[in-house]
Amino acid sequence: MPLNSTRGAGSAKGFGLTAGGFSSIIATGGTITEYGVYRLHTFTGGGTFNISKVGNSPGAGTYDYFGLGGGGAGSGGQVHVTVGAAGGAAIKKSADAVTANTGSYPITIGTGGTGGPWGQTATPSNGGNSSTFFSQTANGGGGVGGQDRTGGSNADFNGGTLNSGQDTGGGAGAGGNGSGANGGNGASSSIDGVNNVHGGGGAGGTNPPGTAGSGGGGSFSFGPTSATPNRGSGAGGSGTNSSSLGADGVLFIRYRIKAG
């Protein structure tokens, strides 16, 4: 008797068999896509990762994950005094070859920091919120005040500092410290099959402006310059009475669905 093909959120085929009779993990949750030999679940907001079947083909019983919290907002400055500093990126939490077990796993994705007061105030812009998944917490990036010369930090790295003229520092990245007005670089991962780096620190203000960290950090501008969405990145600083938004966090989960 032939196997009946089933289609659903997990794109399962034939009672858990995927292409070529490969027995893979069967799971739902997030936005599901496929590339190469992998199935990818992307969470840009809260949800649940549900594993209903554990694969038993060679290499099919584990999954990888990579996630970040929300990035910190950049601050607005005051022209001819001190321009705004950049927000810090969130930190990343990741693991490879995690043994899969059936069950439901709650996911929380942290939102990016929102702009706060600008000008010559010590009140900081808002830091990003934490993401939680698989008993891990990926803390958000730090916000900065309009008087700050140092960019926002995070739990792993520090923002850059500049102390001359109107100049201000770049934010910490998920993969490294900020340096001067430059944002720290993000953390490397090719898990989503598209972007190889996530969580760049924002750029601070100098002449010429600093460089945003690789992985979606926001650039410096005299208007608001938010970070690239859903990368956990920090926002750039602003030279005027405006502030910019940190990026929301994201979680990627992938597992093998084909031999190869």
C-alpha positions in Angstrom: 0.0 0.0 0.0 1.6 3.4 -1.0 2.3 6.0 1.6 -0.1 8.9 1.7 1.6 12.3 1.3 0.8 14.9 3.9 1.4 18.7 3.8 1.3 21.1 6.6 3.3 23.7 8.6 6.2 21.3 8.7 6.0 20.3 5.1 6.1 16.7 6.1 5.9 14.0 3.5 4.7 10.4 3.9 4.4 10.0 7.7 7.5 11.9 8.5 9.6 10.9 5.5 11.0 13.8 3.4 12.6 13.7 0.0 14.2 10.3 -0.9 12.8 8.6 2.2 15.0 10.5 4.6 13.5 10.4 8.1 13.9 13.9 9.5 12.7 15.9 12.5 9.1 17.0 12.1 8.4 20.4 13.7 6.2 23.5 13.5 6.5 27.1 14.5 7.7 30.3 13.1 8.1 30.9 9.4 9.3 27.7 7.7 11.5 27.7 4.6 13.9 25.2 3.0 17.3 25.6 1.4 19.9 23.0 0.4 19.6 20.0 2.7 18.0 22.1 5.6 14.6 23.2 6.8 14.7 26.5 8.6 12.3 27.9 11.2 12.6 31.7 11.6 11.0 33.5 14.6 10.7 37.3 14.5 8.1 37.3 17.3 7.0 35.1 20.1 5.7 31.6 19.5 6.3 27.9 20.1 8.7 25.5 18.4 6.9 22.1 18.5 8.8 18.9 17.7 6.4 16.1 17.0 8.9 13.5 15.6 12.6 13.0 16.0 14.4 11.9 12.8 16.3 8.7 12.8 18.3 8.9 9.5 22.0 9.5 9.9 22.5 13.2 10.9 18.8 13.8 11.2 18.2 13.8 15.0 19.8 17.1 15.9 19.1 20.8 15.2 21.1 24.0 15.3 20.0 27.4 16.5 21.2 31.0 16.5 19.3 33.9 18.1 19.7 37.4 19.4 17.8 39.9 21.5 16.8 43.4 20.5 19.3 46.1 19.6 19.7 49.3 21.6 18.3 52.6 20.3 20.7 55.4 19.2 20.6 58.9 20.8 20.0 62.3 19.3 22.5 65.0 20.0 22.7 68.7 19.7 24.3 70.4 16.7 27.6 72.3 17.5 27.7 70.6 20.9 27.7 66.8 20.9 26.0 64.6 18.4 24.3 61.4 19.4 26.0 58.1 20.2 25.0 54.8 18.7 23.1 51.9 20.3 24.7 48.6 21.1 23.7 45.3 19.4 22.2 42.5 21.4 24.3 39.4 22.3 23.8 36.1 20.5 23.2 32.6 21.9 23.7 29.7 19.6 24.4 25.9 19.6 25.0 23.2 17.0 23.9 19.6 16.9 21.4 19.8 19.8 19.8 16.4 20.3 16.1 16.7 19.4 13.4 15.6 21.8 9.7 15.8 21.1 7.9 18.5 23.0 6.9 22.2 22.9 9.5 24.9 23.4 8.3 28.5 24.1 10.0 31.3 22.2 10.2 35.0 23.1 11.8 37.5 20.8 13.0 40.8 22.2 12.0 44.1 20.6 14.5 46.7 19.7 15.0 49.8 21.9 13.0 52.9 21.1 14.3 56.4 21.0 14.4 58.4 24.2 15.2 62.1 25.0 17.7 63.9 22.8 19.9 66.9 23.1 22.2 67.4 26.1 20.5 65.1 28.5 22.0 62.1 30.4 18.7 60.2 30.1 19.5 57.3 27.8 17.6 56.0 24.9 16.0 52.6 25.6 18.0 49.4 25.4 16.7 46.3 23.5 14.7 43.6 25.2 15.9 40.1 25.7 15.0 37.0 23.7 14.5 33.6 25.4 14.6 30.2 23.8 15.8 26.7 24.8 16.6 27.9 28.4 18.9 30.6 27.0 18.6 34.3 27.4 20.1 36.6 24.7 20.2 40.0 26.4 19.4 43.2 24.4 21.8 45.9 23.5 22.3 49.0 25.6 20.9 52.5 24.9 22.8 55.8 25.2 22.2 59.3 26.4 22.5 62.5 24.4 25.6 63.5 26.5 27.3 60.1 26.0 30.7 60.0 24.3 30.7 56.2 24.5 28.3 54.0 22.3 26.0 51.5 23.9 27.4 48.3 25.3 26.0 44.8 25.7 26.6 41.9 28.1 29.6 40.7 26.0 31.2 43.8 24.4 31.7 47.5 24.9 30.9 50.5 22.8 33.6 52.7 21.4 34.6 56.1 22.9 35.5 59.5 21.4 36.2 62.5 23.5 37.0 65.3 21.0 34.8 67.9 19.4 31.3 66.8 18.8 32.4 63.2 18.2 30.7 60.2 19.8 31.3 56.4 19.9 29.9 53.5 18.0 27.9 50.7 19.6 29.1 47.3 20.6 28.4 44.5 18.2 27.3 40.9 18.9 30.7 39.8 17.8 33.1 42.5 19.0 33.7 45.9 20.7 33.0 49.2 19.1 36.1 51.2 18.1 36.0 55.0 18.1 32.9 56.0 16.1 32.7 52.6 14.4 30.1 50.0 15.5 31.4 46.6 16.6 30.9 43.8 14.1 28.2 41.3 14.4 28.4 37.6 15.1 29.0 35.3 12.1 26.5 32.6 11.2 25.3 31.2 7.9 22.4 29.4 9.6 19.7 31.3 7.6 21.3 30.6 4.2 21.2 34.3 3.4 23.0 36.6 5.9 26.3 35.5 7.3 26.5 38.1 10.1 23.9 39.4 12.6 24.0 42.0 15.4 26.1 44.9 14.2 26.7 47.9 16.4 25.5 51.3 15.3 27.8 54.0 14.0 28.6 57.1 16.1 29.1 60.6 15.1 32.4 62.1 13.8 33.6 63.9 10.7 33.5 61.8 8.6 30.9 59.6 10.4 31.8 56.2 11.8 31.0 52.9 10.0 28.2 50.7 11.2 29.2 47.3 12.3 28.7 44.4 9.9 25.4 42.6 10.5 22.8 45.4 10.1 24.0 48.2 12.4 22.5 51.6 11.9 24.5 54.4 10.2 25.1 57.8 11.6 23.0 60.6 10.1 21.5 64.0 11.0 18.1 62.3 10.9 17.0 59.0 12.6 18.9 56.0 11.2 17.4 52.8 12.5 19.1 49.4 12.4 18.2 46.8 9.8 15.1 45.0 11.0 15.2 41.6 12.8 19.0 41.4 13.0 19.4 42.3 16.7 21.5 45.3 15.6 22.1 48.6 17.3 20.8 51.9 15.8 23.1 54.7 14.6 23.5 58.0 16.4 21.8 61.2 15.2 23.1 64.7 15.0 19.8 66.5 15.6 16.8 66.3 17.8 15.8 62.8 16.8 16.7 59.3 17.8 16.6 56.0 16.0 15.3 52.5 16.7 17.2 49.3 17.5 16.4 46.2 15.6 14.1 43.5 17.0 15.7 40.2 17.7 15.4 37.0 15.8 15.8 33.2 16.3 16.8 30.7 13.6 16.4 26.9 14.0 17.5 24.5 11.3 17.8 20.8 10.8 18.6 18.4 8.0 15.8 17.0 5.8 17.9 15.4 3.1 21.0 13.3 2.9 24.1 15.1 1.6 
